[in-house]
């Protein structure tokens, strides 16, 4: 006959078992993470270490395009600013760049002001990834190819995280010893140096976009080494280092992708394929942006007719809204790039203003 265990003693045994289980799980996670870090170090040495010659060959264009100023485009920008004012939106919190592809001309307003770009860096990361594939620095395995595509078509943060890990040989996780952190930071900084070597200025795209659910305790916001990277130097908790881009360098990248000059023609075309948007309302109207990325609703494409060609990358946060796009009429008589970044809740929460901006520019360009 089994002896009955007193309730208090039984509860203590259960409690002790739970504590041991928690501690064991934590230890196993630490061991697994350390193994992943070691594997990441090995993989990065074998698959993403670039020679100086390869680095200089990574991006084909070393200087910004030679574009002439355009009074017509300047007038369009003045109209956009007037539209902002009419909608009680502050002009100081918007940047605009327009490039007329047929006239090889441009105009901008605050186009060299660095602003938080939300998901726009994913376009830059895609260019790096395809450049590395083209130069046989990484292999285009099925999982990587899928992540590269969904990073753009779905603006998926998890897939973007995996792409960054692959092209830099870094992973998110716990704090690292100082020397290992410096090595980690140098690898991650490849994301910036790739474009700086091509004379892109005012650029920081070294930080992941959140949330990233698969990272579990490191995925809801920057933690560990990702957080430390944001507070280098004299930064305090109210002034972290964040991703920054300008409408000028974002428009330049789109210009060089469309002209197949950024990287090889073959891989530039693959990038364009990922950026292509279906403007048929039956395709995008029912996509709820609260649950799935909708690249048309509340952005440039919403006010364009379905027969217009749109290549775009958009970004949004509760306090920012931005987009860079290539727009082309069916007869190709009108081809232009429009980049608009805003940093103000009033713009971010206004679901009509970007379609209005786009409609104004399209009507002016097609007169």
N, C-alpha and C positions, 0 to 999 in steps of 0.2 A: 504494500500500500504506500502510495506516494505521500510524502510529508508536505503539508500545505505551507507555502511561504507566506510570512506575514506581509500585509499590504504595504507597509512602510518600506520594508526591505526590498520588496518586489519593485516598488517605484524607484528606489535608489539604483537597483541593478539596471532598470530600463534607462534611467537618466545617464548612468555611467556609460552604457553601451552607445547611446546617442552621441555623447561627447567624443568617445573614441572614434566613432564613425565619421564625425565632422572633421576631427584632426587628421584622420587617415586620408579622407578625401582631399583636404587642403594640401597635404604632403604630396599626394599623387599628382595634383594639379601643378605644384611647383616643379616636380620631377619632369612632367610632360612638357612644361613650358621651357625648362632649361634644355631639354632635348631638342625642342623646336628651334630654340635660339642657336644651338650648336649646328643643327642642320641648315638653318638659314645662313649662318656664317659660311659654311662649306659651299652651299649653293651659290651664294653671292660671289664667292671667289671664282667659281667655275663658270657661271653663266652670265654675270653682269659686270665683270671687271673689264673696263675699256682701256685700251692703250691710248696714248695721247693722239695718235693719228686717227684712230677710230672716233674719238671724241670730236675732233675737228670736222669729221665728215658726217656727223650725225644729222645735222640740219642743213639743208642745201643752200639756203639763202642767208647771207651774212649781214646784209644791211636792209633797212626798211625800204619799201617800194618808193620809187620816185614819182610822186603824185603831185599834180598842180592844184592850186587852190581854186575854188569854184564859187563865184557869187551866187549862182542858182542854189547850190547846196547850203550856203550860208543863210539864204532867205528861208529855206525850208526849216533850218534849225531855229531861226527866229520865230517861225510859226509854231514850232513845237514848244518853245519856251512860253509863248503867249498862251497856248493851250494849257500848259501847266498852271500858269497864273489864273486862268479862267476857272480852273478846277480847284483853286485854293491849295496848290501844291508848290512847295518851295523850290525855286530855281537853283539855289546853292547846293541842293542835295541830288542833283542829276548831272550825269555826263552823257554826251551824245557824240557819236562819230558816224559819218556817212561817207561811203566810197561809191562813186559812179564807175562801174567797171568798163562801160563803153567809152566814156570820156577820159578815163584814167585820171580822175580828179577826186578831191575830197574836201571835207570841212568838218570842224568839230567844235564842241563847246565843253570845256573842262575835260577834254579827252585825255589829258596826261595826268589827271588826278587819280591817285590810287584809291580804290574802293574795295570793300569786301565783296567777293564775286560769287558767294554761295557755290553752286554746282558748275559754274563755268570752267574751273580748272580741269574738270573731267575731259573736256575737249583737248586741253594741252597734254594731259596724261596719255590720251589715246594716240596722239602724234608721237610721243616718245616711245610708246610700246610698239607701234608699227615700224618706227625707225629702227628699233633694236631687233625686231624680227627681220627686217630687210637686210640688216647688217650681220645677221646670224649671231647676234649676241644673246638672244633668247630664242627658244623654240615655241612656235605657235601651236601649242597643244590644245586639244578640244576644250578643256576646262578654261584655259586662258582666253581662247577665242570667244567663248560664250560670255565670259566676264567682261571682256572689252566691248562687246556689243551691248550688253545690258547696262553697262555703265553709262552709255549714251542714250539708247532707246528707252530705257526705263529710269534713267538717272539713279541707278541703284547704288547705295552707299557701300553695301557689302561687297559687291563686285568691284567697285572702285578701290576698296581697301586691298582686295586680292591682287589687283593689277599693280598698285603701288608696291606691295610686298615683292612682287615678281621682278619689276624693273629696277628696284633699288636694292634688293637683298636685305630689306629691313622688315621687322614685324612689330606690331604693337605689343605692349605688355608691361610688366613691372619695371620699377626703376633699375637702372644698370649701374655698376661701378663706373667711376668717372672716365677711365680710359676706354672702357667698352662703349660708354655713351658717346664719347667724342667720335669713335669709329662709326657708330650707328648714325650719328648726326651727319657725318661727312657723306655717307652713302645716301641718306635721305635727301641731302642737299643737291644731289644730281638732278633732281626735278627742276631746280632753279637754274643751275649752271648750264643745262642743255640749251635753254633759251637765251641765257645771258651771253653765251658765246656767239649767238646770232644777233647780238645787239638789241635784244628785248630789254627795255628798262622798266623800272618801277614794278617789279614782278616778285611775288612770293607765292608759290603753289606747293609748298613742301608739307602741308598739313592735310590730314584726312578730313572727310566730311562725315558728320555724325547725324543720327545714331547708326551703329554698326552691330546689329543684334548678335551675330555669331561670335563676337569677341567677349560675350557674357559680361563679367564684371568690369571689363575694360571698354565696353562698347556703347554705353549710354552717353558718354562724354569723354573728352580727353583725360587720361589718367596715366600714371607712371611716366615712362619716357616721353610719351606724346604730350603730356602736360608740362614736363620739364622744358621741352623744346620751346614752349610758348613764353617762357619767363627767363630767357637768357639775358645776360647783361644787367641793365638797370631797370628792367621792366618790373612793375608792381602788379598786384592782383587785379587792379582796375584798368590796367593797360597792357593786356597780353599781346604777343606777336600773333598776327592772324594772316591768313591768305589775303593777298592783295593783287589786283589787276587793274588795268586801265581800259577804257573803251578803245583807245588807239591801238594798244597791242593786241587786244582781242579781235578787233576788226582786221588788223594786219594778218593775224594767223588765219582767219577765215579767207581773206584775199589770197593768201599763198596756198591754202588747201584747194580752193576752187580752181586756181590756175595750175594746180598740180606741181607747185614749186617747193612746197615745204619739205617733202621727202619724195621718194620715187613716184612716178606717175601711177604705177600699179597700186601702191599702198595709199596714195592720196585718194584714189578712186574708192578704195574700201572705206576710208574715212567718210567720204561724201555719201556713200551708201548708208552708213549708220546715221547720218544727219538728216536724211530725207524724211520729210513729214507728209503724211497723208491728210490733205485738207478737206476731204469729203466729210461733211458733218455726221454722216451715219457712222463714220469710224471713230470720231473723237468726242462727239457731243455727250455720250453717256458714260464717259470715263470719269469717275468721281476722284478729283484730285486729293481728297482726304485719305484715299486708300491706294491710289495708283498715280504715277506721274502722268500728267496730261500736258504734252508739249504745245498744245494749241490753245486750249481754253485760257482766257485772260492774258494771252500773249499775242505776238504779232500775227500769227496765222489765223486767229479767230475772225479777223475782218477781211481776209483775203479770199478770193474765189477759188474753188477747188482746182481750176486749171492752172493756177499759178504755181510755180516751183518754189519750194521753201526748204532750205537747209538751215537748221537752227540748233542752238543749245541754249536752254533757258535755266534760270535759277530763281529760287524764292526762299525767303525766310520770313518770319513774322515782322521783320523790320527792314527787309530789303527785297527788291525785285530787279532782275536783270535778264538781258537776252542779247545774243549776237546771232545775226542771221544773214543768209544770202537769199535774195529774192529775184526771181526771173519771170518775165511774162512769156506766154506760150510762143510768141514770135521771136523771142530773144532780143527784141528791140530795146527793152529796158532790163538792165541787170545792175543790181546795186547791193551793197552791204550796209546793214543798219545795226549799230550796237548802242544799247542804252543801259546804263547802270544807275540805280537809285539806292539811296541809303536814308530812308525815312519811312516810318510806319504808315504815313498817309499814302505813300506810293504803294507800299507792300500790300495794304489792305484794299486798295482800289482795283477791282477786277475789270474795270472798263478802260483804264487809261492806256495800257499798252496796245490794245486793239485800236484805240483812237489814234495813238501815235502812228501806228503802222498804216492805218487808212489814210491819214494826212500825207504821209511820205509817198505812199503808192500813188495817190491821186496827183500829187505834184510832179512825180517822176514820169508819169504817163501822159501828161498834158501834151 
